[in-house]
Each structure stands twice: as structure tokens, then as C-alpha cells.
């Protein structure tokens, strides 16, 4: 995809990444390309630099709040979740190319090297070429790589659009039905998260900014009042205590329109957050609301 075409003189483009890896040998894991290859990442960055001017999320914040001008054809680079490869693989490329980046950290992923619910399911499906399962919405089966990918795509679609489904419980149920070990943590390159010392290392690099991305990665608008307060406060406390990060930057877990609301935005504002991009595809004009910024996902 020609991502540089999303950069223009009249808009602010914010690019969303998750992971950058060395080659990984998996049959179905990472079929969505949540983690992209290092050489491809470098190629994308160079193309973006040819098309526009890299800026930080602080630059975008200052532009909206203080009127500080942005350079021509601005674009920003962001990462969600807190994968270790952000530091070990992506960061050296960013430094070489002198491109600033913001890393939005899910604190329980760091605290316990936790896997997300969908990574737990992918981890299990990778181990079974064929299976028959009973899902909450009906029986399903797969045989071979194409059907495994279709199975995973259906799960993503259903769960992300039905906030009543307990995604972690579903992941455990699928792992059980597949007869694999109940897995919440993994050192695989697609799963390994940053340690707190590594989060501090990212935050110490002048090119980089660290922000919040939830504690458990729960969809914020699915939480009741007390659970929302706990999710936000726990994540922000851990970032402050363990990485000395206390700033205005946050991004919504999942980040689609059904994942946040005015109620969530108000709770974030009460905690000092001043800029919180979504994962809704698009670019932003110079007057865009800092809590409704769109991003372009790079795969």
C-alpha cells in the first residue's frame, strides 16, 4: 500500500503501528500483519519522509492548544500495546531515520508480559491444523491455513462488535477446546512485551514519547463507572511509579467508534489526558479534536 499518499499539505496524518519484527516462521499467526518486517518498516518510513515531514504527538498537541505551526505535510508515527520489538527492532530504525514516535503502553501487558485475548487465540489455533469448536454464536470448524485465517477473522469481527462477549473467557474456552495449554504469557517474538526498564529506556530517548493505552486493554466504553475508574487509574499509576511517565498522551484500546464515548473522554480529561487518538482510519485537518484524531494503520 502507498501510505505516503495519505500525506497532504492540508492534513495531519498519524500512522498506527503495533510491532516490527525480524522474519517469523508462522503458518497463521500474524496473518493480519500486526507485526511488520524491519526492512519493510524502514522502507515505509523513508517513503513517508520523502512525502512529508515527521512530527511528534507533542507537536500536534501544541499546534492545537497553542497554535504552534506545523511544518509542511506533517505526519506522526505511533505504536500501540507495548511489544518488546518496539524497542529492540523498531527504535533503532526510528533513530537512524530521525523520526519521532509515540508508544502507547498497556500496563498489564508490561507488568505480567500478558498476551491480548486475540493473541491467545492465534497462539492456540497455530498449534492445530484442524478442529471443531462450539462458539457462543454457534459451531465452527476449520481445516488448513485458509480456514484457520477465516476462523480468526470471524472471531475478531464478532468480538469487537459485541461488547457483551467476555473476550478473555472466550480465549480460555477456545484454548481448552483445542486441547492446548491455557496460555496468558509467551516469550515468542510476536508476544513478548516490554519490561519496565525498557519502557523507561524508550521514555528517555529524546525522539520518543510514552503514553497510556489502558491497563488490561479493556474496551473503555464497555466498562461501568467503577471499572472504568480502576482501569484508568491503575494504568496511569503504574506508568508514573515504574516508568516516571506522567503526561498528556493516551490512545483508546481497540479505538473504534464503539470503544469510547463522551463519558470516557471526560474521565480521561479529569486525569490530565489532553490528546487521545482513535484507531478509526483517516487523516485530520488542522482543527481536529484531539480526542477524535484518526490514524492510518500500517500493515
N, C-alpha and C positions, 0 to 999 in steps of 0.2 A: 504494500500500500504506500502511496506517496503522501506521507504525513506532512511534508513541507508545504503541500497545497493548502493545508488548514491555516497557514500563517498569512496574514494580510496586514496592510497598513492601518486598517480601521478597527482591528480586533485584537484582543489578548488571547492567545492560545495557551492552554495549560495541558500538558501531556501527562498521562497517568501510566505508570509502570508498577509492576509488583516485584518481579525477580529478574535477575540477569545471571546466567549460568554458563559454565563450561558445558560441552556436549554431555547429555544424559541419555542413557540407553533404557528407554521405557516403551512398552507397547501402546498403552493408552493413557498413562499419566501425562499430564501437561499437554493434552491434545488441544486445549484452548489457548495454549501458548501464554499462560500467565507468566511463565519464566521464558525469557528470550535469550538467545545465544549472545555471548560477549561481542563477537565480531559484528553481528547484526546490530547490536546496541550502539557500537561505535559508529557504524555506517549511518544509522538513523540520526545520531547526534550531529554528525558532520553535515548531513543534508539539512537539518534544521538550522544550523549555524549559517549555512550558505543562504538560506531563505530569510532568516530573521536574526534578531538579537536576543540572546538569553538574558532573562531577568530572574530575580528571586521572588518568592511569595511575599517577602517583606517589601520588595519594590512595588508589587501590586497593591499591597495593603496601604503603603504610604501614598501611592497615586490616588487611591480612592478617598483616604481620610485627610490627606494634607495637600492634595493637588500637585504632588511632585510629578514632574513629567516623566513619561516612559520613553525609551529610545524607539526608533522606528521598528515596526514589525516585531513587537515583543512576543516572546514565548517563555514559559516556565516548565520545569521538569519536576515531577512529584512521584513519590513511591508510597504505596500503602502496605500495611501489615507489619513489617519488621523482619523480613527474611535476612539471614546472615549474609547471603550473597550480595545484598545491597552494599555492604562494607568491603567484602573480600574481592568481589568481581566488578561491580558497577562503579564504586567510588574511585578506584584508580583511573578508570576511563574518564569519569567526570572531571577529575583533577587535571588529567592530561589535556582535555579539551577546554578546561576552564569554564565549565558550565555549572552554575549553582543548582542545587537541588534541595527539595524539602522532603523529609522522611517522616511519614505519619505512622506512629508506633502503637500497636495493640499490646497493652502492657502485660496481660496474662500470657500472651504468646511468648514474650520475653521472660517473664517470671518463671514459667514452668516448661519452656520450649514446647508450648501447646500447638497442636495442629488444628486448623479450622475443620468444621464438620464436613465440608466437601472434600478437603484433602484426605480426611479419614476414609471417606467412601472411595475415592480414587485409589488410595493405598490398598484397600481391600479388593476392589474389582481388578486391579492389576494382577492379583495373585490367582484369579480364577478365570479360565478361558470360557467357561460356560456355567450357567446356573439358572435355577428357577426360584423366584422370590415372591413373597407376599408383601406388597407395599400398602400404606394406608389408603391409597386410591385404587388398589386392585392388583391382581397378579401380573408379574412381569418375568420375562426370561431373556437371556442373551446367549449367543454363541458366536465367538470370533470377535475380532477387534472392532469391526464396523458396528455391530450390535452393542458392544460394550460402550462405545462412544455415544451411541444414540440413547442408551440407558442412562448414562451420566448426564447427558444434555436434558433429558426429560426431568430428572431429579432436580437439576438446577432450576429449570423453568418453573416447576410446581412449587418447590420450597420457597423460592424468592418472591413468589406471588401469593403465597398463603401464609400469612404471619401467625396463623394458629398452629402450624406444624412445628413441633419441637425438633429442630434440626439435629441437635446433639443426640437426642434419643433415637432419631431415625438412623443416624450413623452407627450407633451401637447395635441397633437391631439388624442393620444390613451386614455388619461385620459378623454378628452372631449367625445369621442365616447362611453366610458364605463359609462359615467354619474357620475363620481366621482369628488370630489373637485380637482382643479388644485393645486397640492402639490409640493412644492420645498424644504420643510424642515420638519423634523419629529424628535420627541424625542424617537422613537422606538429604542430598543437596536441594531437593525440592521442598523439604520440610524444615530444615534447621533454621532456627530463629537466632537473632542477635542475643548476646548476653548483655547485662547491664554495663559492663566495662566497654563493650563495643558500641552501645548506644552513646555512651559518654565520648568515645573516640569520634563518632560521627558529629556529635554536637560541637566538639572542639575544633573541627575543621572550618575555617572562615567561609568557605564556599557553601557550607551546608547549614540547614535549619532542621530542627526536630520538633514535631508536634504530636498531638494525640490522635488516636484512632480507636477509641473505646478501650475498655478493659478486657472484656470477653469477646468482643466483636459482635455483640448482640445488635440486632436492628433496633435503633434507639426508639423509634416511634411505636414499637411493639411492646415496650415496657410501661408498666404502671408507674405512678409518681415516685414511690419509694425505690423501686428497682432502677428507675432512670437516675435518680439522685445518687444511688450507690454506684452504678456503672460509671458515671462521670467522675464522681469524687474519688473513687478508688484508682482509676486510671491516672487522674491528674496528681494525686498524692504520690503514687509510685514514680511517676516521671520526675517530680520535684525531689523526692527523697533519694532516689537511686541514680538519677542522671543529671540533677540540677537543671532540669528543663521546666521552665515556667513561663510560657509565652502565649501569644495570641492565636496560635495556629492549631487547627484541628481539621479532620475530614470525617465525614459520616461513614460508618461501616456499611458496606454494600452501596449506599449512596444513590439509590434510585428514588423516584418521586414518592413511593410508598414507605420509604425508610426514615423520613424526617418530616417535621412539620413546624408550625409556629411555636408550638409548645416546646419542642426540642430546641429550637433556635433560642428561645428565651432562657431556657435552662443553661445553655452554653454561654450566652451573654452574661448571665449572672456570675459565671465562673471565670470571666475575663477573656473568653474567646472572642476574637474580632474578625476572624476570617476562616471560613469553613467550606471548601469546595465539595461539590457532589461528584457522582460518577456518571451523571447524565451527559450524553455525547453532545458536544458543541463547542463553539468559541464564544468569547464575551466581548461586548462593547465596553467602552471606557466608563460607562455609568452602571455597569452590572453590580447588583447587590452582592456583597462579599459572602453572604450565606447561601447564595444561589448560583455560585460560579459553576460553569460547566467544564468538563475535561474531555480530552480525546484519549481513549485507551490505545496503547501501542501493543500490538501482538505480532 
